Amino acid sequence: MSDSPEYKSRRRNTSITIDDESDSQLSNESGCSSLCSCMNRLFFLICLGVLIVVAIAIGIVVWTGATQPAELLVQQDLPGRNDTLLWPVAKLKNNNGLDLIIENALDDSWTPYLEQWVSRWDAGYDNVDPLALSIQRVAIDPECTPSEGRIKVCNGNYGQTDWRGINVALTNGQYMVNSVAMLNDYWLYEEDQKQYTMCHELGHGFGLAHTDEIYTNINTGECMDYTNRPGRNLDPGAFNFNLLQSIYGFAGRSGSTENVLNNDLSTIAPTNTQWTEEQSIQGENEYENRFLRRHIANTASISDSIREKYHRAFQQINSMTCTHCLIDLADGYQVEIHRLIAF
């Protein structure tokens, strides 16, 4: 049966209508495909960015040992004068710097490290120079018996303790009577650890507190900051020099090394007294001031009872779990202990 004109026309129109719908569907499918493709690319880029951030975070955690992400960037509040132990010369308030004798009771393998870091601390930086330090060689003393008015530095194989280095100070009020630093050879066999620990324990000997006590955050570069990467914190630090100068004033002179095997300060003339003829008057005044400062630092009258209590407290070091410990003795005396923990 042949198609009528009306049917053919209707079929053509229907066919045209069908073609238009097909084009519309194809257009929609193409648009959807493009949108989906864009969304897929965007999703991929977001995922890639997240993965990169996670990888960086994991790398930082592995590198620093951090266990809490908040620790990575946050530094603790820096210590001030009230957090710093003072040597009695601070009572003079003459702003002539801190003049200290450091007793070398180390074995020969450690002596270069002591000399290096005493020199670094003694040098200051720019126009900031609060310390005038002298080293005296005394008998090797792993027990590290303290000498009043001085810092004593010792080493020994103290066994598998939980500390690499330790500083023990006898104080009366806020003032230091003596200070000893002990370096544990059991843990200290890597070069960076030796350097860092020597710098760190000397800092405590000057009365400094920690600038930061989180091992896993960003390093400050200075050795009073706790770190798992000691090679990154091998400098006394401008902050510490500025703090010491705000307390003791400007020393502006270098110390020396003396080879004496005794602990009797009265038999030792103040060091660094070789002035030129033009500086004789200044030298005489300097001599007197230095002797007076050392005399004040060494005039603490300690009873036998306090000495005995100090000795008993000292024997408890390896049973302590605190990193910063205070032990009350009597009559205003305390033992303040800083332990540099071994991991």
Backbone hydrogen bonds in HBPLUS format (Angstrom, degrees):
<---DONOR---> <-ACCEPTOR-->    atom                        ^
c    i                          cat <-CA-CA->   ^        H-A-AA   ^      H-
h    n   atom  resd res      DA  || num        DHA   H-A  angle D-A-AA Bond
n    s   type  num  typ     dist DA aas  dist angle  dist       angle   num
A0007-TYR N   A0004-SER O   3.01 MM   3  5.17 114.4  2.46 101.3 116.8     1
A0008-LYS N   A0004-SER O   2.90 MM   4  6.19 163.8  1.93 162.7 167.4     2
A0009-SER N   A0005-PRO O   2.85 MM   4  6.02 160.4  1.89 148.3 154.2     3
A0010-ARG N   A0006-GLU O   2.87 MM   4  6.08 154.8  1.93 142.7 150.5     4
A0011-ARG N   A0007-TYR O   2.71 MM   4  5.92 151.1  1.79 148.0 156.7     5
A0012-ARG N   A0008-LYS O   2.74 MM   4  5.99 156.5  1.79 149.4 155.9     6
A0013-ASN N   A0009-SER O   2.82 MM   4  6.08 160.7  1.86 147.0 152.9     7
A0014-THR N   A0010-ARG O   2.75 MM   4  5.93 153.2  1.82 142.4 150.9     8
A0015-SER N   A0011-ARG O   2.71 MM   4  5.87 156.2  1.76 146.2 153.1     9
A0016-ILE N   A0012-ARG O   2.79 MM   4  6.08 155.7  1.85 148.8 155.5    10
A0017-THR N   A0013-ASN O   2.84 MM   4  6.09 155.3  1.90 146.1 153.3    11
A0018-ILE N   A0014-THR O   2.84 MM   4  6.11 157.0  1.89 150.9 157.0    12
A0019-ASP N   A0015-SER O   2.97 MM   4  6.24 157.5  2.02 148.8 154.5    13
A0020-ASP N   A0016-ILE O   3.00 MM   4  6.29 155.4  2.06 150.1 156.3    14
A0021-GLU N   A0017-THR O   3.08 MM   4  6.35 158.9  2.13 150.6 155.7    15
A0022-SER N   A0018-ILE O   3.02 MM   4  6.24 151.7  2.10 147.0 155.1    16
A0023-ASP N   A0019-ASP O   2.97 MM   4  6.25 157.8  2.02 149.8 155.1    17
A0024-SER N   A0020-ASP O   2.97 MM   4  6.20 155.6  2.03 145.2 152.4    18
A0025-GLN N   A0021-GLU O   2.90 MM   4  6.14 156.6  1.95 146.8 153.0    19
A0026-LEU N   A0022-SER O   2.86 MM   4  6.10 158.9  1.91 149.4 155.5    20
A0027-SER N   A0023-ASP O   2.81 MM   4  6.03 154.8  1.87 146.9 154.1    21
A0028-ASN N   A0024-SER O   2.87 MM   4  6.12 156.2  1.93 147.0 153.6    22
A0029-GLU N   A0025-GLN O   2.78 MM   4  6.00 159.8  1.82 149.8 155.9    23
A0030-SER N   A0026-LEU O   2.82 MM   4  6.02 152.9  1.89 144.7 152.4    24
A0031-GLY N   A0027-SER O   2.88 MM   4  6.11 160.1  1.92 148.5 153.7    25
A0032-CYS N   A0028-ASN O   2.83 MM   4  5.98 161.8  1.86 150.1 155.6    26
A0033-SER N   A0029-GLU O   2.83 MM   4  5.94 151.2  1.91 140.3 149.0    27
A0034-SER N   A0030-SER O   2.90 MM   4  6.17 155.1  1.96 146.9 153.2    28
A0035-LEU N   A0031-GLY O   2.85 MM   4  6.08 164.8  1.87 152.2 156.5    29
A0036-CYS N   A0032-CYS O   2.75 MM   4  5.89 162.7  1.78 150.0 155.5    30
A0037-SER N   A0033-SER O   2.83 MM   4  5.97 149.8  1.92 140.4 149.6    31
A0038-CYS N   A0034-SER O   2.85 MM   4  6.15 156.8  1.90 149.3 155.4    32
A0039-MET N   A0035-LEU O   2.80 MM   4  6.06 162.3  1.83 151.6 157.1    33
A0040-ASN N   A0036-CYS O   2.76 MM   4  5.92 153.9  1.83 145.5 153.2    34
A0041-ARG N   A0037-SER O   2.87 MM   4  6.14 156.2  1.93 146.7 153.1    35
A0042-LEU N   A0038-CYS O   2.81 MM   4  6.05 161.3  1.84 152.2 157.7    36
A0043-PHE N   A0039-MET O   2.78 MM   4  5.94 161.6  1.82 148.9 154.4    37
A0044-PHE N   A0040-ASN O   2.82 MM   4  5.99 152.6  1.89 143.4 151.5    38
A0045-LEU N   A0041-ARG O   2.85 MM   4  6.14 158.1  1.90 149.9 155.4    39
A0046-ILE N   A0042-LEU O   2.90 MM   4  6.15 158.9  1.94 150.9 156.9    40
A0047-CYS N   A0043-PHE O   2.89 MM   4  6.08 165.0  1.91 149.6 154.0    41
A0048-LEU N   A0044-PHE O   2.78 MM   4  5.98 155.5  1.84 147.1 154.9    42
A0049-GLY N   A0045-LEU O   2.83 MM   4  6.04 157.7  1.88 146.5 152.5    43
A0050-VAL N   A0046-ILE O   2.88 MM   4  6.17 158.9  1.93 152.0 157.7    44
A0051-LEU N   A0047-CYS O   2.85 MM   4  6.08 160.9  1.89 150.3 155.8    45
A0052-ILE N   A0048-LEU O   2.88 MM   4  6.14 153.7  1.95 148.6 155.9    46
A0053-VAL N   A0049-GLY O   2.94 MM   4  6.22 161.6  1.98 149.9 154.5    47
A0054-VAL N   A0050-VAL O   2.85 MM   4  6.09 163.6  1.88 153.8 158.6    48
A0055-ALA N   A0051-LEU O   2.81 MM   4  5.98 157.0  1.86 146.0 152.8    49
A0056-ILE N   A0052-ILE O   2.87 MM   4  6.12 157.5  1.92 150.2 156.1    50
A0057-ALA N   A0053-VAL O   2.88 MM   4  6.12 161.5  1.91 150.4 155.8    51
A0058-ILE N   A0054-VAL O   2.81 MM   4  6.05 160.1  1.85 151.8 157.4    52
A0059-GLY N   A0055-ALA O   2.86 MM   4  6.05 155.5  1.92 144.6 152.0    53
A0060-ILE N   A0056-ILE O   2.87 MM   4  6.18 154.2  1.94 150.9 157.6    54
A0061-VAL N   A0057-ALA O   2.86 MM   4  6.12 161.6  1.90 150.4 155.8    55
A0062-VAL N   A0058-ILE O   2.83 MM   4  6.05 163.7  1.85 152.8 157.2    56
A0063-TRP N   A0059-GLY O   2.84 MM   4  5.95 155.1  1.90 143.2 150.9    57
A0064-THR N   A0060-ILE O   2.72 MM   4  5.82 164.7  1.74 156.5 159.9    58
A0065-GLY N   A0061-VAL O   2.59 MM   4  5.07 142.6  1.72 137.9 148.6    59
A0071-GLU N   A0068-GLN O   2.85 MM   3  5.51 151.1  1.94 120.4 129.2    60
A0072-LEU N   A0069-PRO O   3.05 MM   3  5.54 158.4  2.10 114.7 121.0    61
A0218-ILE N   A0072-LEU O   3.09 MM 146  5.93 132.8  2.33 134.9 140.1    62
A0083-ASP N   A0080-GLY O   3.01 MM   3  5.38 146.9  2.12 108.5 118.5    63
A0084-THR N   A0081-ARG O   2.99 MM   3  5.08 159.1  2.03 107.8 114.3    64
A0085-LEU N   A0207-GLY O   2.90 MM 122  4.30 144.4  2.02 136.2 133.8    65
A0086-LEU N   A0174-GLN O   2.96 MM  88  6.06 175.2  1.96 164.4 164.5    66
A0176-MET N   A0086-LEU O   2.68 MM  90  5.89 152.5  1.75 151.4 159.2    67
A0090-ALA N   A0087-TRP O   2.93 MM   3  6.06 174.7  1.93 140.0 141.4    68
A0091-LYS N   A0088-PRO O   2.86 MM   3  5.63 162.0  1.89 123.6 128.8    69
A0092-LEU N   A0089-VAL O   3.01 MM   3  5.58 148.2  2.12 114.0 121.9    70
A0097-GLY N   A0248-TYR O   2.79 MM 151  4.60 152.5  1.86 141.9 134.5    71
A0098-LEU N   A0130-PRO O   2.78 MM  32  6.11 167.6  1.80 166.2 167.0    72
A0132-ALA N   A0098-LEU O   2.87 MM  34  6.08 156.5  1.93 158.3 154.4    73
A0100-LEU N   A0132-ALA O   3.15 MM  32  6.53 148.9  2.25 143.9 152.9    74
A0134-SER N   A0100-LEU O   2.99 MM  34  6.39 151.7  2.07 158.9 166.1    75
A0151-ILE N   A0101-ILE O   3.31 MM  50  6.64 167.8  2.33 158.3 161.5    76
A0102-ILE N   A0134-SER O   2.69 MM  32  5.99 164.7  1.71 168.1 173.2    77
A0136-GLN N   A0102-ILE O   2.95 MM  34  6.20 157.0  2.00 146.9 150.3    78
A0103-GLU N   A0151-ILE O   2.72 MM  48  6.12 163.1  1.75 166.5 165.9    79
A0153-VAL N   A0103-GLU O   3.01 MM  50  6.20 166.6  2.03 167.3 167.5    80
A0104-ASN N   A0136-GLN O   2.75 MM  32  5.86 171.0  1.76 153.0 155.7    81
A0138-VAL N   A0104-ASN O   3.12 MM  34  5.76 169.8  2.13 132.4 135.6    82
A0105-ALA N   A0153-VAL O   3.00 MM  48  5.71 149.7  2.09 156.8 165.0    83
A0141-ASP N   A0105-ALA O   3.12 MM  36  5.30 159.0  2.17 134.7 134.3    84
A0110-TRP N   A0107-ASP O   3.08 MM   3  5.81 149.3  2.18 120.9 128.2    85
A0113-TYR N   A0110-TRP O   3.02 MM   3  5.46 125.8  2.33 112.0 125.5    86
A0114-LEU N   A0110-TRP O   3.21 MM   4  6.57 157.9  2.26 155.3 161.9    87
A0115-GLU N   A0111-THR O   2.97 MM   4  6.22 171.5  1.98 162.4 163.9    88
A0116-GLN N   A0112-PRO O   2.94 MM   4  6.01 155.8  1.99 141.9 148.9    89
A0117-TRP N   A0113-TYR O   3.04 MM   4  6.23 166.5  2.06 151.9 154.4    90
A0118-VAL N   A0114-LEU O   2.84 MM   4  5.91 156.2  1.90 157.1 163.8    91
A0119-SER N   A0115-GLU O   3.07 MM   4  6.02 155.5  2.13 138.0 145.0    92
A0120-ARG N   A0116-GLN O   3.01 MM   4  6.31 147.4  2.12 137.5 146.9    93
A0121-TRP N   A0117-TRP O   2.96 MM   4  6.07 166.9  1.98 145.1 148.0    94
A0122-ASP N   A0118-VAL O   2.82 MM   4  5.86 154.3  1.88 145.4 153.7    95
A0123-ALA N   A0119-SER O   3.03 MM   4  6.06 137.7  2.21 140.9 150.1    96
A0125-TYR N   A0128-VAL O   2.85 MM   3  5.32 156.4  1.90 153.5 160.3    97
A0128-VAL N   A0125-TYR O   2.71 MM   3  5.32 163.2  1.74 150.2 154.4    98
A0251-ALA N   A0129-ASP O   2.58 MM 122  5.64 161.5  1.62 153.3 160.4    99
A0252-GLY N   A0129-ASP O   3.40 MM 123  5.55 150.2  2.50 136.0 144.3   100
A0135-ILE N   A0256-SER O   2.67 MM 121  6.18 154.4  1.73 155.6 163.1   101
A0258-GLU N   A0135-ILE O   2.51 MM 123  5.87 162.4  1.54 160.5 167.2   102
A0137-ARG N   A0258-GLU O   2.74 MM 121  6.26 151.3  1.82 154.6 164.6   103
A0144-CYS N   A0141-ASP O   2.96 MM   3  5.26 146.1  2.08 109.4 119.6   104
A0150-ARG N   A0147-SER O   3.22 MM   3  5.75 143.5  2.36 145.2 141.2   105
A0149-GLY N   A0177-VAL O   2.67 MM  28  5.61 177.7  1.68 168.4 168.5   106
A0179-SER N   A0150-ARG O   3.15 MM  29  6.42 146.6  2.27 164.2 160.1   107
A0152-LYS N   A0179-SER O   2.87 MM  27  6.34 149.8  1.97 146.6 156.5   108
A0181-ALA N   A0152-LYS O   2.77 MM  29  6.21 155.5  1.83 162.1 169.2   109
A0154-CYS N   A0181-ALA O   2.83 MM  27  6.16 164.0  1.85 165.7 171.1   110
A0183-LEU N   A0154-CYS O   2.98 MM  29  6.33 146.2  2.09 137.4 147.6   111
A0156-GLY N   A0183-LEU O   3.21 MM  27  6.59 145.9  2.33 172.6 171.8   112
A0185-ASP N   A0156-GLY O   2.85 MM  29  5.58 162.4  1.88 136.0 139.3   113
A0161-THR N   A0159-GLY O   2.79 MM   2  5.61 141.0  1.95 103.6  91.8   114
A0342-ALA N   A0162-ASP O   2.85 MM 180  5.24 162.1  1.88 117.5 122.2   115
A0164-ARG N   A0340-LEU O   2.68 MM 176  5.63 161.1  1.72 173.2 179.7   116
A0184-ASN N   A0164-ARG O   2.80 MM  20  5.20 170.4  1.81 171.4 168.2   117
A0340-LEU N   A0165-GLY O   2.81 MM 175  5.12 172.8  1.82 159.2 159.2   118
A0166-ILE N   A0182-MET O   2.98 MM  16  5.30 147.4  2.08 148.6 156.7   119
A0182-MET N   A0166-ILE O   2.85 MM  16  5.30 162.0  1.89 155.0 161.2   120
A0167-ASN N   A0338-HIS O   2.92 MM 171  5.23 158.3  1.97 149.4 156.3   121
A0338-HIS N   A0167-ASN O   2.95 MM 171  5.23 159.9  1.99 149.6 156.2   122
A0168-VAL N   A0180-VAL O   2.87 MM  12  5.35 160.4  1.90 155.0 161.6   123
A0180-VAL N   A0168-VAL O   2.89 MM  12  5.35 157.1  1.95 146.6 154.3   124
A0169-ALA N   A0336-GLU O   2.91 MM 167  5.23 165.7  1.93 151.8 156.7   125
A0336-GLU N   A0169-ALA O   2.88 MM 167  5.23 166.0  1.90 155.4 158.9   126
A0170-LEU N   A0178-ASN O   3.13 MM   8  5.49 149.8  2.22 135.0 144.2   127
A0177-VAL N   A0170-LEU O   2.68 MM   7  5.39 172.5  1.69 162.8 160.1   128
A0171-THR N   A0334-GLN O   2.87 MM 163  5.28 171.8  1.88 158.6 160.7   129
A0334-GLN N   A0171-THR O   2.99 MM 163  5.28 153.7  2.06 138.3 144.1   130
A0172-ASN N   A0175-TYR O   2.75 MM   3  5.33 159.0  1.80 157.3 164.5   131
A0175-TYR N   A0172-ASN O   3.28 MM   3  5.33 154.8  2.34 118.9 118.0   132
A0173-GLY N   A0332-GLY O   3.24 MM 159  5.86 151.2  2.33 157.5 149.5   133
A0187-TRP N   A0184-ASN O   3.17 MM   3  5.97 141.5  2.33 120.3 126.3   134
A0188-LEU N   A0184-ASN O   3.14 MM   4  6.20 148.9  2.24 145.4 154.1   135
A0194-LYS N   A0190-GLU O   3.04 MM   4  6.33 156.5  2.09 155.3 162.3   136
A0195-GLN N   A0191-GLU O   3.00 MM   4  6.28 167.6  2.01 160.0 162.4   137
A0196-TYR N   A0192-ASP O   2.88 MM   4  5.99 171.4  1.89 152.5 155.5   138
A0197-THR N   A0193-GLN O   2.88 MM   4  5.83 164.5  1.91 146.5 151.5   139
A0198-MET N   A0194-LYS O   3.06 MM   4  6.15 163.0  2.09 149.6 153.8   140
A0199-CYS N   A0195-GLN O   3.12 MM   4  6.32 171.6  2.13 154.2 156.5   141
A0200-HIS N   A0196-TYR O   2.87 MM   4  5.98 159.8  1.91 150.6 157.0   142
A0201-GLU N   A0197-THR O   2.92 MM   4  6.01 170.7  1.93 153.2 154.9   143
A0202-LEU N   A0198-MET O   3.12 MM   4  6.19 157.5  2.17 148.5 154.5   144
A0203-GLY N   A0199-CYS O   3.14 MM   4  6.33 152.1  2.23 141.2 148.8   145
A0204-HIS N   A0200-HIS O   3.19 MM   4  6.65 149.3  2.29 145.9 153.4   146
A0205-GLY N   A0201-GLU O   3.05 MM   4  6.32 147.5  2.16 138.7 148.1   147
A0205-GLY N   A0202-LEU O   2.90 MM   3  4.81 113.4  2.36  92.1 109.7   148
A0206-PHE N   A0202-LEU O   3.07 MM   4  6.51 133.1  2.30 145.8 158.1   149
A0206-PHE N   A0203-GLY O   3.14 MM   3  5.23 134.2  2.36  96.7 108.6   150
A0208-LEU N   A0203-GLY O   3.07 MM   5  5.54 149.7  2.16 153.5 144.2   151
A0207-GLY N   A0204-HIS O   2.80 MM   3  4.93 152.4  1.88 105.6 114.5   152
A0211-THR N   A0224-MET O   3.02 MM  13  5.62 151.1  2.11 120.2 129.2   153
A0226-TYR N   A0212-ASP O   3.02 MM  14  6.00 174.6  2.02 146.9 148.7   154
A0225-ASP N   A0222-GLU O   3.23 MM   3  6.01 156.6  2.29 123.9 126.8   155
A0223-CYS N   A0235-ASP O   2.80 MM  12  5.64 147.8  1.90 145.6 153.3   156
A0232-ARG N   A0229-ARG O   2.91 MM   3  5.73 166.8  1.93 129.3 133.7   157
A0233-ASN N   A0230-PRO O   3.03 MM   3  5.28 162.5  2.06 111.4 117.1   158
A0241-PHE N   A0237-GLY O   3.23 MM   4  6.58 162.8  2.26 152.8 157.5   159
A0242-ASN N   A0238-ALA O   2.87 MM   4  6.03 165.3  1.89 157.2 161.4   160
A0243-LEU N   A0239-PHE O   2.94 MM   4  6.16 154.9  2.01 147.6 154.7   161
A0244-LEU N   A0240-ASN O   2.98 MM   4  6.19 166.3  2.00 151.3 154.5   162
A0245-GLN N   A0241-PHE O   2.90 MM   4  6.11 158.6  1.94 150.6 156.9   163
A0246-SER N   A0242-ASN O   2.95 MM   4  6.11 145.3  2.07 142.0 151.2   164
A0247-ILE N   A0244-LEU O   3.10 MM   3  5.20 139.0  2.28  97.5 109.2   165
A0248-TYR N   A0244-LEU O   2.82 MM   4  6.01 175.0  1.82 163.6 164.3   166
A0249-GLY N   A0245-GLN O   2.82 MM   4  4.47 142.0  1.97 117.4 127.0   167
A0267-THR N   A0264-ASP O   3.16 MM   3  5.79 158.5  2.20 116.0 121.9   168
A0268-ILE N   A0265-LEU O   3.02 MM   3  5.32 165.2  2.04 115.1 119.6   169
A0279-GLN N   A0276-THR O   2.99 MM   3  5.24 140.8  2.15 103.1 114.7   170
A0280-SER N   A0277-GLU O   3.21 MM   3  5.20 162.9  2.24 112.5 111.8   171
A0283-GLY N   A0279-GLN O   2.65 MM   4  5.73 148.9  1.75 152.5 163.5   172
A0284-GLU N   A0280-SER O   2.85 MM   4  6.11 152.2  1.93 148.7 154.3   173
A0285-ASN N   A0281-ILE O   3.15 MM   4  6.46 164.4  2.18 152.3 155.8   174
A0286-GLU N   A0282-GLN O   2.87 MM   4  6.05 155.6  1.93 145.7 153.5   175
A0287-TYR N   A0283-GLY O   2.81 MM   4  5.99 156.3  1.87 148.9 155.2   176
A0288-GLU N   A0284-GLU O   3.08 MM   4  6.34 163.7  2.10 148.9 152.2   177
A0289-ASN N   A0285-ASN O   2.91 MM   4  6.15 163.7  1.93 151.8 156.6   178
A0290-ARG N   A0286-GLU O   2.85 MM   4  5.99 166.5  1.87 155.8 159.2   179
A0291-PHE N   A0287-TYR O   2.98 MM   4  6.14 163.4  2.01 150.3 155.1   180
A0292-LEU N   A0288-GLU O   2.91 MM   4  6.05 158.9  1.95 148.6 154.8   181
A0293-ARG N   A0289-ASN O   2.92 MM   4  6.14 160.3  1.96 149.6 154.7   182
A0294-ARG N   A0290-ARG O   3.03 MM   4  6.25 163.0  2.05 149.6 153.9   183
A0295-HIS N   A0291-PHE O   2.82 MM   4  5.96 151.9  1.90 146.1 155.0   184
A0296-ILE N   A0292-LEU O   2.94 MM   4  6.17 163.5  1.97 154.3 157.3   185
A0297-ALA N   A0293-ARG O   3.08 MM   4  6.28 156.2  2.14 143.1 149.8   186
A0298-ASN N   A0295-HIS O   3.03 MM   3  5.14 146.6  2.15 100.3 110.7   187
A0299-THR N   A0296-ILE O   3.44 MM   3  5.42 174.2  2.44 109.3 108.8   188
A0307-ARG N   A0303-SER O   3.08 MM   4  6.41 161.4  2.12 150.6 156.1   189
A0308-GLU N   A0304-ASP O   2.97 MM   4  6.15 153.7  2.04 145.8 152.2   190
A0309-LYS N   A0305-SER O   3.02 MM   4  6.29 157.2  2.07 145.7 152.0   191
A0310-TYR N   A0306-ILE O   2.82 MM   4  6.03 154.0  1.89 150.6 158.3   192
A0311-HIS N   A0307-ARG O   2.96 MM   4  6.20 157.9  2.01 144.8 150.6   193
A0312-ARG N   A0308-GLU O   2.99 MM   4  6.31 155.7  2.05 148.0 154.2   194
A0313-ALA N   A0309-LYS O   2.94 MM   4  6.14 159.1  1.98 147.8 153.6   195
A0314-PHE N   A0310-TYR O   2.85 MM   4  6.06 154.4  1.92 151.5 159.1   196
A0315-GLN N   A0311-HIS O   3.15 MM   4  6.41 142.7  2.30 141.2 149.9   197
A0316-GLN N   A0313-ALA O   3.02 MM   3  5.31 153.2  2.10 106.5 115.0   198
A0317-ILE N   A0314-PHE O   3.37 MM   3  5.72 169.4  2.38 113.8 115.4   199
A0319-SER N   A0316-GLN O   2.99 MM   3  5.45 148.6  2.09 114.3 124.1   200
A0320-MET N   A0317-ILE O   3.15 MM   3  5.48 163.9  2.18 112.0 116.9   201
A0339-ARG N   A0323-THR O   2.80 MM  16  4.87 164.6  1.82 148.4 151.1   202
A0325-CYS N   A0337-ILE O   2.84 MM  12  5.01 157.9  1.89 145.4 152.1   203
A0337-ILE N   A0325-CYS O   2.86 MM  12  5.01 167.9  1.88 150.0 153.5   204
A0327-ILE N   A0335-VAL O   2.89 MM   8  5.06 154.5  1.96 144.7 152.5   205
A0335-VAL N   A0327-ILE O   2.85 MM   8  5.06 155.4  1.91 142.5 150.9   206
A0329-LEU N   A0333-TYR O   2.98 MM   4  5.44 167.6  2.00 148.5 145.8   207
A0333-TYR N   A0330-ALA O   2.98 MM   3  5.45 167.3  2.00 121.2 124.7   208
